[in-house]
Amino acid sequence: MNEKEALEFMREVFDTQVEKYASGGTYLETGDPVHCYERSSATKWLVAARTAMESIFPPEHPVRKQWERVAGNNGSVTDEHDFEKLRAVFEAALELLEQGRVTSLVDGVREEAVSELLDQAAHLGDKNYLVAAAVLAGGALESHLRHLCIKNALQGSGNGSISNYDAAIAVARKAGTMLYSPTDSKLILGWGGLRNDAAHQPTTFSTNQEEVRLMIEGIRQFIGRSS
């Protein structure tokens, strides 16, 4: 799910109308009439809202933790106060997404994971496990290219792969969206070829330790300038 799709999903859920009716009672403190939300529509909204929250926000994010605290307080989904607390948390989550703050957090987590893959690849390369190092580095590169395609709503052809993602980005470049240069594209295809050789022909993989080191460092620098 890209950023645009996430926003559309959250807005669709937030704009969903949930039936509300007067129960006939009044609050002792204020004398205001008591209202309840219709159980079926309120439950459907809650399921959709939870799905959106869990699909978009990482578990450690404060808004997810707040959602779980409110949703897990054993309140009734039909109670107007309990339901409106959930709506308030969901609205806060939507505002964060509209401001781009969630994207920044998720990007940071993703970038850290990719960096760790490259660190592992470099460690394996130093130990002369060149096949494993090249495969891991290629995986980090593929993950980054996939992210660029998703973030910019680009569609590749066939199954996801380094070459397919690069081809989709090349099409976008010709249409005026410059995510990286044609020179970078040539480097990417070269690294992708090394990754494929290591993955599919490990017994004949003849790339030396220095070439693998340069591959890993080149991918690291490329990711840094195209993030």
N, C-alpha and C positions, 0 to 999 in steps of 0.2 A: 504494500500500500504506500503510494507516494504522498507527499505533503498535501497536494490538492485533493486527492481522494480522502485523506484523513479528515481534512476540514469539511468536506461535503458530508461525510458520514456523521461527524459530530453535530453539524448544523441541522441535518435531517432529523437526528434523534432529538435534539433540543427543541426543535420546532414542532415536534409531534404533540398534538393535543391529547390530554388525558382527562376523561370525564370526572367532574366534581359535583357533588350535590350536598344540600343541607340535610343533616341527620335529624333535625328537629330539636336537638338539645342546645344548650347555651353554656358558655364558660362561666364558672362561678366568679372568677376574678374580675372579668370585664363585662359579662353579660352579652358578649358577642355570640352570634350563632356558630355552632359547631358544624364544620364541613368535613366530608370524607371523599376520598378518591375511589372511583369504581375499581373493584379488585382486578378484574380481567385486564382492562386497559393499563392500569398502573403496573401490573406485573409484567406485561409485554414491554412497557417502556423501560422498566428496571432491567430486564434481560438485555434489551438493545443497548442501553446505556453501559451496562457492565461489559458487554462485548466490545463496545467502542473504547472504553477506558483500557481494557486489557490488551487490545490490539495496538494501541498507540503509545501508551505510557509504560515505561519500564517499571517493574515491581518496586524498585527502591525510590521512585519519585514520590515526593511528599504528597502530591495530589492523589496518587493511588492509595497511599497509606491512610490519608484522611477519608477517602471513599470507603475503604474497608472498615474503618472505625465506625463511620456512620451507618453503613449497610449492615454491620455485624452487631449492632446494639440491641438486637431482638425486638426492634420496634415493628409496627405494623405498616405495610406498604399502603394501606388505605388511610392511615392517620395523616391529616393534613400537615402537621408539624414535621413528622418523620419523613414524609415524602418530599416536602419542600426543602428540607436539609440536604437530601440527596440531589435535588435539582440545583441547589446553590453550589454544591461541590462540582457538579457536572458543568455548570456555567463558568465557574472559575477555571476548570480544565480547558474549556473551549476558548476562553480569553487568552490563556497561555499559548495555546496552539495558534490562534490568530496573530499573536505578537511574535511568533517564530521562536519562542523560547524553548519549546519542546524539541524542535528540530535540532537546535544547537546542542542540547543535552545528548540526544540520541546519536548525533554525529560524533560527539566526543567519545562516547562509549565504543562506537564502531571503529573510529580511528585508533583507539587504544588497542582493540582486538587485532586489527591489521598490523599495527606496530609490533605486537607480541609475536605474531606469526613470522614476521621478518626477523625478529630477534632470534627466534628458534631456528629459522633457516640459516642464519649467520653462524649460530653455534654448531649446527650440524656440518656446515661447510668447513668450519675451522677443524672439525674432527675428521674431515675428508669423507663424510657421508654425502656424496655429491648428488646422488639421485634423490634422496629424501629432501635435501636442501633446495634443489631446483623445483621439486613438486610443491613444497610449502611456499616458496616465494611466488610461484605461479598462482597458487591459491589466493594469496594475499592480493596479487594484482587483479585477478578475476573478481574478487569481492569488491575491490575499489571501483572497477569498471561497472559492475552491476549497480553499485550505489549511484554512480553518475547517471546511468540510464534511468533508474527509478526516480531519482530526484528531479530529473528534467523530462520525465514522462516520455522517454524514448522507447520505441519498440524494436527489438532485434529480430532477426529471422532464425527460425529453428530453435534448438535447445541453447540455453545460455552457455557461452564459452567466451574466451578472450577475443577470438577473432570476430564472433558475432556481435559482441558488445562494441568492439572497436568499429565495426562496419556501421552500426547504428549511429555512433557518435560522428563518424565521417559524413553520413547523410545529413545530420543536423548541422555540421560545419558548413557544408555546401549551401544549406538553407539560411545560413547567417548566424547560427549559434556556435560560438567558438568555445569548446570545453578544453581542448588542447590542440597543439599544432600538428600538421602532417608529419613533421620530423619526429615528434613523440609517437605518432602512430606507427612509423617504421620501427622504432625501438620496441614498442609493445608487441608487434608481430614477431620480432626476433626473440623476445623473452618468452612469448607464447610457444614458439617453436621449440625452444629449449625445454620448457615445461612438458610439452607433449612427448618429446623424445625420452625424457626421464620417466614419464608415467607409462608410456606404451612400449618402450624398448630399453628397459633398465639394464639388461645384460650387455647391450652394445653402446650404452651412453658413454661417449668419449670426451665430453667437455671437461676441461681441467679445473683445478681448484680456483685459480685466479679468474677464470671466466665466470664461474658460479658466483664468486665474491662480487665481481663487477655487475652481474645481473641483479643480485640482491641490493647492492648500493644504488644502482640505477633505478630500480623499482621504488626504493625508498624516496629518492629525490623526486621522481616523477609524481608520486602520490602527494608529496609535500607541495608541489607547485600547481597541482590540479584539484586540490581539495576545495 
